[in-house]
Amino acid sequence: MKRLLLGSVMITSLFLFGGCAAQQRADELEAMNKQAEAQIIDLKQRLEEAEATIQTMRDAPPPKDPVLLLELQGLREERARLQAELAQAQAELREAGVVVALPERLDRALMELAEANSDLMAYDQDMALIRFKSDLTFPPGSAEVSPQAASSIARLAAVLSRSEAEQYEVRILGHTDSVPISNPGTREKHPTNWHLSVHRAIGVKNALEKAGVPASRIGVAGYGPYRPLEENAADGSAANRRVEIMLVPISETPGTPTELGASQASSSSNASATPPPAEPADPNTRVRRPLITK
């Protein structure tokens, strides 16, 4: 009897210790995540300021003043440094993340869909994320989904409408490269890359909604050129021009898409009127926490 009691105490202690250790690790990850996000917000604000100043100086007549030339060179070096720091901060944030696996049937369906449309989309199993290539999803400088992409998005909507997918919010994240919008016709509709990234996310949202995905499950955001997959060349990067669709477990806390209903999607659609906030949360973060939808 004493041995049985001792064994029970030991097992209980192991469970308690394991639970405490797991909670402690979760708390550490949460703290790291918040610290990294704060650093990213600061870096991106500074990067935006540097980009805006460089763009202003580019639009001005070529400077002859050596001091101005040195200032422009210094700004370019500062921009490169900030971009490097930003990439490092984002990598650290991803390393601190936790992967959430999708149900097997849903995971397999997304994988098969991506394999059948590999020219247009790719599936990141670790991130529960479908990535559409913008060059094939939209005409140049447009936020209107092409007919070919609309057909593939409709097939994706069928997968997202399955019962095993109903517990997930559909977050649509627009991205561009770093090449400024120069075409006057494009700039009239999409003044900046911020606008274009949000408008394209909304275009995909509209296609998914039209194909049957409830608006109450959808959120959209645009990140402009600030979440690159690779370094941008002088003429940009096709890999960075993309729209990502991430599946995130719907929280049971108040304010979830289920409770907000269509009004949340309505606010997403209205995002086309103004650029998105200066800094949403990292779309590549593996810690699944609610984002502010646009």
C-alpha positions, 0 to 999 in steps of 0.5 A: 500500500505504501509503495502504491501511494508513493508511486501515485505521489511520484506520478502526480509530481511528474504531471505537475512538474511537466505542466509547470515546465510547459507553462513556463516555456509557453510564458517565455515564448509569449514574452519573446514574441511580444519583445520581437513584435515590439522591435519589429514595429519600431524597425518598420516605422523607422524603415518607412521614414527612411523610405519616404525621405529617400523617395522625396529626394529621388523625386526632387531635381538631382542634387548638386550639393555634396552635403545632400549627396552624402545625406542621400547615401547615408539614408540608403545605408541606414535603409539597408541596415534597418532592412537587415535588422528587420529580417533578423528580428522576423527570423527570431520571431519565427524561431520562437514560434509554435507550429499548430497542425491542421486536421489530417484530412484538411492538411491533405486536401490543401496539399493536393490542391497546391500540387494540382495548381503548382504554377499558381500556389504553394502550400506551407504545411508548417505554417498552415498557409497557402501562398498565391503568386501575385504575378499569376493571380492578378494582371499587372498593377491590378487587384482584380483576380484573374479568371484562372486564379478565380477558378483555383480560389473557388476550389480552395473555398470548397476545401475551406467550407468542409466541416473540419475547416470550420474551426479556422479563421481565414486570414488573407495577407497581401504582400508586394515587392519594394519597387515603388508604383510609378504607373499613373493609372495604377497609382490612381487606384493604388497610391502605394504598395501598402494600398496595393497589398491590401486591395489584392488581399480584398480581391482574394477575400471577395473571390473566396466569399463569392465561392461560399466562404462565410464573411464572418470567418475572413480577415484581411491585411496588407504588409506592402513590401515589409515582409519579403521572402527574399531580398528585392532586386532593383526590379523587385522580386516575383517571390515577394509579390504574393497573397498568403492565406493562413488558417488560424484556430478560431479563439473562444474569447469574445470578439472572434469572427464567429461573434462579430459576424459579417460586420468584421468582413465589412470593415475589411472591405472598407480597408481599400479607402485608407492604407493599413495601420503602420504595423500589423502582427507578423504573418509568418509568426507561428504563435497563433494569436488573434490579429487585427483584421482590416 
